[in-house]
Amino acid sequence: MKSLTACMLSVGLFAQTAFATEGSSSSSQPLRVLVLEARGKERQYSETFKALGWQPTAIQQPFTNLSEALTGKDIVVGTDSLDLIPANMAEQLKAFLERGGALFLPDVAAVGIGAFLSGEKDVRTGAPAFYPGGSRMLPVARFNKRSSLLNWPQQVPRTPEALYNPAGWQANHLNKFGFLGLPDDWIRIAYNVLDQPVLASKRIGRGLAILSPLPLWDTSIWDARFMAPLLANAVATVQSQGDDPAAAAWAAIESARVVSDTNAILHGGDEVFPLQMSHVVSNSQWENSQWYRDGLASGRFTLKPWQEQVREVADVGCNTISFTVAYTKNPREVMDFAASLKLMVKPDTWGKLPLPEHPGNVLMWDIIDEPDLHLMPVAEFVEFTRKTRAADPTTPIFVNVGIAKFDEYSKYGDIIGTDAYPVPIGPLTEISIRTRQARILTNGLPVVPYIQI
């Protein structure tokens, strides 16, 4: 059986995670938060701080006493509608971050402080080059599942509906674009439907800055279910200073960008369109099968040497091979030979560690092909995924799911596969049906449909 894969970029919905925000503070003492308030926004975070059990202190523009107000605070949170941050205030906030504070700013202020913290780079908001124009709502479309702030020490729920509240003041939120010109050292946490970052973080000294160019008042991102654990994770991250092994692991995972802003697969920093031939170099698997022995005895067929199989993949224009490590006598030899032909590889490890050594051409690790159809328990699959990602945080995890329990397995991967059999089973439309379903169920991850024959 051979299968050809092609990358399909997708903007999907996100999985919903059950979550309790009560008592989510990382300290035994209530954390001290400074709220920078624009007039008319006095109650924007009241439910969030209530859920966290924090002690808020609010000051209003023009913030003439900012230096004094910052003393002894753990985190600074700004409301919507703040004016652009003046230079002297920006310097004070930067010093607060460098000492180990956390900062969250939305709306216009986020753009100004983002440019300042990026060395006055051209950070702004606006329409991307491909924007068709006109007024429209631009909801958040996907989250970066590798972001530590969404995962440590607690998972942040990602609601399945668009983050803009449909009952809110929609007219005030038309054409609210994401960041343009955001440097690569900012971790992207969420994107809008135009693939623009709308939530991002960056370590500043010993502290952490989190910015969103969106006004949050009429969005679910302001909801305490989302904001409380996100802010609690930010403070916990700063306070841990990497001493917690889980925190350090998530920091390594999020720093390795495996998907671009446009949701394309990255390899060595370059966008990759995987054109792949699968089940290559599986001679040992077929040699033990009855159909192979029968075919060999009858003279109907034989298996080509694995080197010839790999060379034929390169000759037809593919750029990737997929093989099962367990069916390969020397995985490193296979990967070296593929690299000599400028081929990337997708090894199927069946969850076995340590990962095989390679010359740097692994596009993605495959835990097990079709874990649902192989009846692998979800908990076992999750454990294999966790260990593989910890062993190699810079390489994405690929999950190819058959039919059963698609969302239960796919939400743990970085790149998702779905397979169809247009030949000989058909119909051809099954490919588009499966891909469309995967887009809906995969939390906005890249989808690689397998076209099996």
Sequence and secondary structure as in RCSB ss.txt:
>XXXX:A:sequence
MKSLTACMLSVGLFAQTAFATEGSSSSSQPLRVLVLEARGKERQYSETFKALGWQPTAIQQPFTNLSEALTGKDI
VVGTDSLDLIPANMAEQLKAFLERGGALFLPDVAAVGIGAFLSGEKDVRTGAPAFYPGGSRMLPVARFNKRSSLL
NWPQQVPRTPEALYNPAGWQANHLNKFGFLGLPDDWIRIAYNVLDQPVLASKRIGRGLAILSPLPLWDTSIWDAR
FMAPLLANAVATVQSQGDDPAAAAWAAIESARVVSDTNAILHGGDEVFPLQMSHVVSNSQWENSQWYRDGLASGR
FTLKPWQEQVREVADVGCNTISFTVAYTKNPREVMDFAASLKLMVKPDTWGKLPLPEHPGNVLMWDIIDEPDLHL
MPVAEFVEFTRKTRAADPTTPIFVNVGIAKFDEYSKYGDIIGTDAYPVPIGPLTEISIRTRQARILTNGLPVVPY
IQI
>XXXX:A:secstr
  EEE  B             TT  SSSS  EEEEEE TT TTTTHHHHHHHT EEEEEETT TTHHHHHTT SE
EEE TT     HHHHHHHHHHHHTT EEEEEHHHHHHHHHHHTTS   EE   TT   S  B  EEEE TT GGG
TSSS     SS SB TTS GGGGBT   EES  TTSEEEEEETTS EEEEEEEETTEEEEEESS  TTBGGGSHH
HHHHHHHHHHHHHHHTT SHHHHHHHHHHHS  B TTS EEETTEEE   EE S S HHHHHTSHHHHHHHHHTS
     HHHHHHHHHHTT  EEEEEGGG S HHHHHHHHHHTT EEEEE TT SS    SS B  EES SSTTTTT
  HHHHHHHHHHHHHH TTS EEEEE STTHHHHHTT SEEEEEE TTTT  THHHHHHHHHHHHHTTT  EEEE
EE 
